[in-house]
Amino acid sequence: MVRAALPFVDVLSFQCFAPSAEIRTTLERWASFSDKPVFLADAAHWAKPFTPTWPPPEDRQHDAAVYSETLSNLLSLPACVGFHLCGAYIKNNARRYGFRDAQNWMEPHVAAMARANRDALSRFRREVG
């Protein structure tokens, strides 16, 4: 199916919930197979394991260190054109994760993730010139 779609798409986009090195390897494989740029559509990693019950029994936060590592790995992959972290912007009582709580207070992990983005941008600017 992917092979049949290739003439009609510009970029292949994937969700990949794996360790960051495996994400890079997976996207690299798809880029090589397709000769197209790739985009990481989601790769959420939680700071602590949670039970897959619904609704979640406790609040969950993204693991900023894994986010940073994933971003760094993707920057070393020339075919990767982006990384989108899916998830609720405002934490609600059902999903129990997001970047801001109901009072608009930023969750602690957001600052570390923003720092990773700034570092990635600085690295990109140095490498591209």
C-alpha positions in Angstrom: 0.0 0.0 0.0 2.8 2.4 0.9 4.6 1.6 -2.3 1.4 2.4 -4.3 1.0 5.7 -2.5 4.5 7.0 -3.0 3.9 8.8 -6.3 1.1 10.8 -4.6 2.7 11.8 -1.3 5.5 14.2 -0.4 6.3 13.1 3.1 5.7 9.9 5.1 4.5 10.4 8.6 4.5 7.9 11.4 3.7 7.4 15.1 6.4 5.4 16.7 6.3 4.5 20.4 9.7 3.0 20.9 13.1 4.0 22.5 14.6 7.0 20.7 17.4 5.0 18.9 14.8 2.6 17.5 12.6 5.5 16.4 15.6 6.9 14.4 16.3 3.5 12.9 12.6 3.0 11.9 12.4 6.4 10.3 15.7 5.9 8.5 14.5 2.6 7.1 11.3 4.2 5.8 13.2 7.1 4.3 15.5 4.7 2.6 12.7 2.5 1.3 10.6 5.4 0.0 13.2 7.9 -1.0 10.9 10.5 0.7 11.3 12.7 3.7 9.8 11.3 7.0 8.0 13.0 9.8 7.6 11.7 13.4 3.9 12.2 14.1 4.0 11.1 17.8 6.4 9.4 20.2 5.1 10.1 23.7 7.1 8.6 26.5 5.8 9.0 30.1 8.0 10.0 33.0 6.7 7.0 34.9 4.9 3.9 33.8 1.2 3.9 34.1 -1.5 1.2 33.9 -3.4 1.2 30.7 -6.7 1.6 32.5 -9.3 4.2 31.5 -9.5 6.7 32.8 -5.9 6.8 34.0 -5.7 6.6 37.8 -3.1 9.4 38.1 -1.6 12.3 36.3 1.0 11.6 33.6 3.8 13.7 32.3 5.9 13.4 29.3 9.5 12.4 29.9 11.5 15.5 29.0 14.8 13.6 28.9 13.5 11.0 26.4 11.9 13.9 24.3 15.3 15.6 24.2 17.1 12.4 23.2 14.5 11.6 20.5 14.8 15.2 19.1 18.6 14.9 19.0 18.5 11.6 17.2 16.1 12.9 14.7 18.3 15.9 14.0 21.0 13.5 13.0 18.7 12.0 10.3 18.8 14.2 7.2 15.5 12.7 5.9 13.6 13.7 9.0 11.7 17.0 8.5 9.9 17.2 11.8 8.6 15.9 15.1 5.1 16.5 16.5 4.3 15.4 20.0 0.6 14.6 20.1 -1.3 15.1 23.3 -3.6 17.4 25.1 -2.5 21.0 25.5 -4.7 21.4 28.5 -4.6 18.6 31.0 -8.2 17.4 31.7 -9.7 15.0 34.2 -10.1 12.2 31.7 -6.8 12.0 29.9 -4.8 13.4 32.8 -1.9 14.7 30.8 -1.1 17.9 29.0 1.2 20.8 29.0 -0.9 23.1 31.2 -3.4 22.3 33.9 -6.9 23.7 34.1 -5.6 26.9 35.9 -3.2 27.4 33.0 -0.2 26.5 35.1 2.6 25.0 33.0 3.6 21.5 34.0 7.2 21.2 35.1 8.4 19.0 32.2 7.4 21.7 29.7 10.4 23.9 30.6 12.8 21.0 30.0 11.1 20.2 26.7 11.3 23.9 25.6 15.0 23.9 26.5 15.5 20.8 24.3 13.8 22.6 21.4 15.9 25.8 21.9 19.1 23.6 22.0 18.0 21.8 18.8 17.3 25.1 17.0 20.8 26.4 18.0 22.4 23.2 16.8 20.5 23.3 13.5 21.5 27.0 13.0 25.2 26.1 13.6 25.1 23.1 11.2 23.2 24.9 8.5 24.9 28.2 8.8 
